[in-house]
Amino acid sequence: MELTILGFMGGYPSKGIGTSSYVLESDHFHLLIDVGSNAVLALEQQMDPLDIDAVILTHYHPDHIADLGVLQHVFLLKERFDKKEKSVLPIYGHAESELHKLRTHPEVTKGVNYSGKEKIEIGPFHIEFLRTIHPVPCFALQITEIKTNKKLVFTADSGYMEEFIPFSKNAELLLADTNFFQEGEHPPIHMTSKEVGTLAQSANVKEVVLTHLPPEGDWQKLLKETQAAAGPVPVSLAVQGKKISI
């Protein structure tokens, strides 16, 4: 499977880069994970947005759903050049907020609820959830490619939790919320560089990509702090348009 990073800024877009959004592809099935600001424009540089087969949302903060309505307008108004019939796009998310209603647009998109307690299948992927520490209900995703058993873990937005260690155990890729540098006091709603590095080493993941990056500050410092705590686990920064084979 292959992950494409569309946006990775934490909180708000900056430097021409949008907020959280990623495409995970396997066997020509495209799963869009979160739909942050600028997601549709970034997606258009990679593929026809109409080729998205499903969307999954971790939570309803604006930096994770800002382009949701824009994507719905694409499915409503854009014509396919290949003349294939457009289908209703399923958008998976929890129903613990009134904002979950935004997922359904008549004859365009259909909201599909998950509770966060069950295991689900979307196309070629098996998905499990972990409720995170965040001001609103939010769920980390453990996504396993069914045919290979390879695993991607996306922490979504969260403060550090010991539960992340078994949830991420032996994952091929950990896509980790790394919004804070290690020094100073921070509210427990995002992870620090040191916490992410410690998690990566404790869970024995194969690779870490730092995302939900702070719009201000030295990202190379963030990277060095994480790598120091991660030990032998390779760590890299998210890059817009970057493709990662898993």
C-alpha positions, 0 to 999 in steps of 0.5 A: 500500500502507499500513503500520500501526504496532502497536508500536515500543518497543525491547527491552521494552514501555513507556508502554502501547506494545508492541514491534516489529509492523507490518501492511502491506496491499495489495489486501486482503492483510495481511502482519504484520511481526514479532509483538512484545509487545502486538501482538495487542491493538494489531492487534485495534484495527485489524482482525480478527486472523483477517484476517492472511494471512501473517506474516514474522519478522525474528528471534527476540528476544522483543521481535519474537516475544513475541505469536507464541503469542498470535496462534496461539491466536487462530487456534486458538480464535477463531471468525469472525463472517463464517463464512468458513473459517479457513485455516492461517496461513503464518509466514515466518522463518529456520531458524538457531535452534531457536526457528523451530519455534515458528512451526508449530502443527498445523492453525493455523500453518505455518512457512515457511523463508527463507535470506535469500539468495533472493527470495520473493513473499508475496501482492502483495509481492516480498521481498528480505533483508539479513543485519544486524549483531545478536547473533542471526541477523536479516534486514532486509526490502526489500518491493516492491509488485509492481503499483506497484514502490513499496518499503518497507525495514525495517532490523529490528535492526542496527548500521550497515552500508554495505550498507544504502545500496544496499539502501534506495536510492530507497525510498518509506519507510525504517522504521529501527531508531533505538535510540541517541542520537548521543552516547556509545559504543554496542554495534554492535547498533542504529543511532544517530540520526545513522547513520539520518539519514546512511543516509536521505540517502545512499540518497535515500529519500523518507521515514524513520520511526524505530522500535525507540525507546528506552523512556527518553530524549527522543524529540524529541531523537532526531528532531532529531538524525536530521533534522539528518543526513538533510538534506532527507529528512523524518523522523518518529517511529513512533506506535502506530496510525499509518497510512502510505500508501506 
